[in-house]
Amino acid sequence: MGLTPTERTVIRRGPEKAAFDVATLYDVLDSSLIAHVGICDSSGQPFVLPTAFARVENSVAFHGSTASRLFKSLAHGSPCCLTVTCLDGLVLARSAFESSMNYRSAVVLGVPQVVTGDRELAVLESISEHLMPGRWSEIRPPAEQELKATLTLVLELAECSVKIRRGGPEDVPDDLATTPWSTTWAGHVPMGTTFGTPVADPHTPANTPIPQYIGDWG
């Protein structure tokens, strides 16, 4: 199954970096821990909100406060733009113009839907497990009042685009042939997400072992 570009999602700048298969879209979403949701308020002022999220089948899910005017607007049918970016490295070219980044990015457009009841709890678990795999089963689930204070939304992956850059620099021929630029080190520096040593809070009983799943996060 492939992604069909629309007038709003067709990639015009660097079209060779576009990806059109759903598996790649899923990989980008599953590899990132944070999304940014863009929305315009009633006055037309745009806002971009960072949020935890998860892919749930062929949709992305995220949540916010029921007191948030922006999330209330989303709940009442306002369109949004959700973006995810995985920064995979820095590209060191022989010129400032050609220096770049390696990345995988996705853009999702649409109108999110509110989820409630048992489905909301399942979606919230998915978000938790995407961010902190293994944690949900040993912590207290949301209480009724906490659920009432939470607005959970899902956005279908119906109108999307994916853009990817990999590899080294694309220097102009003159820079490859002209000193001193031709003798300058160039290439790319891979990057990734790492976790530090866990630090227990003051209320954790002494000698409580660090959960195995934290070690599995890599």
N, C-alpha and C positions, 0 to 999 in steps of 0.2 A: 504494500500500500504506500502511495506517495503523497507528498504535499503539493497541492495545486495553488500556485501563487494567485493572489487577487491583485486588483489595482493598488490596494493599500499595502500589500506585503511583497510585491515583486522587488527584488534587489537590483537597483540600477547602478550603484557605485560598487565596483568590484564584483560583478555578477559571477565571475569564475569561482568565487568563494561560497556561493550558495549551495546548500544541500537540500535535497528534495525527498528524502526517505524518512518515514515516520520513526524508524529505529534510531536514526541519528538524532532526531528531535527528542526522543525519550532519553537517550544517553546524555544529552546536554542538560536536560531538566533533572535527571537523577544524579548528576555529578555535582550539582551546585547546592549550597546550603541556604542561600538567601536569594530572594527575588525583589524586584522593585516594581511597584504598581503606580502607574500614572493615571491621574484623573483630573478633570476640571471641575471646580465648584460652580455654584449657581451664577457667580459673577463672571465666569470665564477664566478665573485664575487657575493655572495648572499647578498641581502638587505631585510629587513623586515620593512614595512611601516605601521604605525598606520593610520587608516582612519575611518571616519564616513561611515555608510552603512545602508542599509535596505533590508529586504527580500521583493521581489516583486514577488508574486505568487511562482513559483518553481525556483527562481533564487535569487541571492544576487546582489545588485547594489552598486557601489561606484564611487567616482569621484576624479580627480586630475587636475593638471595644464597641458595644452597642451605643456608647455615649459619643462615639466619634461621628462628627457630621459628615466626614468624607465616606466612611463606611456605611452610614445611613443612606447616603446618596447612591452608593453601589447597590445596596439592598433594594432600592426603589427603581432600579433599572438604568442607572447611568453607565455608559460604556467606559471601558478602561483599556489600558495597554500594560501588559505584564512583560517584564524583560528579565532574562537570566544571562549572566556572563561567567564563564570559567576562564580565568587568566592562566594560560599554560606556559608562558615564557616571555622574555624580552628579546627583541630582534635588534642586534647591533650592526647597523650598516655603516658604510664609509661616508655617508652624508647624513645630515640631520633630517632631510626630507624623507629619505628611504628608511630611516629607523622606525621600528614599529613594535607590535606585540603579537604573540601567538595567542589565539583565543578560540573559544567556541561560544556562540551566543544564540539566543532564541528570543523571538518576539511573538507574543500572543495577543490578539485583539478580540474583543467581544464584550458581552454583557454578562457578568457573573450572576449565579443563582444562589439564593439562600438555602442552606440545608439545616434540617432540624431533626429532633428525635434520635432514634437509634443510629440513623445514618450520620448525624452530626458527630456523635461520639466516635464512630468508626473513622470518620475523616480526621478528627482531632488526634486519634491514635496514629493515623498514617503520618500526620505532620510531625508528631513527636518522634516516631520511629525513623523518619527520614533524617531528622536532625540529630537524634541521640539513639541509635539502634540498640535495642535491648532494654531500654530504661522503663518503658511503659508498664511492663509486667510487675515491677516492684515499687511503684509509686502510687499514691492515692489518686484515683480518677477524679475528674472534675465533679464538684458538688453541684446541686441544682441551682444555687444562687450564682455560682461561677459560670455555669452554662447560660444563665439568663443575661449575664454581663458580657457574653462572648457572641460575636456575629461571625458565623462560619460561612464561607463562600466557596463555590466551585466555578471555574471558568473552563468551558469546553475547548478542546484543542481543534477548533474548526477553522480558524484563520490565523495561520502562523508562518513565520519565516525562520530559517536557520542560516547562519553565516559562520564560516570557519577559516582560520588562517593557520598554516603549519609551515615549518621549515625555516630556512635562513633568509638573509637579506636578498633583495633584488636590486643590486647596485646598477647604476648607469654605466655603460661601457667606458666613458671617459674617466670615471673614478677608479676603475680597475687598471687603467693604463697610465695614470698620472700620479707621480709622487708629489707629496708624501702620502696621499690617500691610498695608493696601491699597496703600501707597506703597513697600513693600519690593520690591526686585528679586527676581524669581523666574523659574525656568526650569530648564534642564538643561545640564550641561557634558559634552560627549562626551569619551570616553577611548579610547585605543588602545595597542597594543604597538609600541614603537619600539626600534631597535638603535643603539647608540653606535658610535664609531669603533673598529675592530678594533685590538688591541694584540698585537703579535707577542711570543712568548716568547723568552728569551735564546738558545735553541738554533736558532732559525730563521735560516738564512744571510741575510746582508745583501742587500738588493735583491730578496728573494723577493717576487713580487707577491702582493697579497691576492687570494684566489680570487674569480672573478667571481660565483660563486653566493652569496657573502656579501652582495654588493651587491644581489643580487636578492631578498634577504629583506625589503627595505624598511625 
